[in-house]
């Protein structure tokens, strides 16, 4: 399984328009080679370099397994959970200092999670346990 973006290459800089310095919209993402036995997908975007510990920028789960991506500046199919700011939806990169890495982690699951919009990364990871059939990762970097 693969996750990619037409906006930036793996390990490369995330363009300004996807960050707090400009529009703060989500980048386009493409999914490929999703296993045939997947029933749903989940996406977690987080920053492990945040000063107070990993900051969660975006969580989406119960994405239909046939989904081939998420368009730029769009609400994805599935359910968006709570990000690190306690809100639903995408929260663009906005590091206080230094260069941070932003991990876009895609999971293929053998079930739906059935959680609601109050679910955060921890609840989603707990619900995914034992249900991950494949995973992929895209890393973008950004510094102010």
Buried (B, 14 or more C-beta within 10 A) or exposed (E): BBBBBEBBEEEEEBBBBBBBEEBBBBBBBBBEEBEEEBBBBBBBBBBEBBEEEEBBBBBBBBBEBEBEBBEBBEEBEBBBBBBBEEEBBBBBBBBEEEEBBBBBBBBBBBBBBEBEEEBBBEBBBEBBEEBBBBBBBBBBBBEB
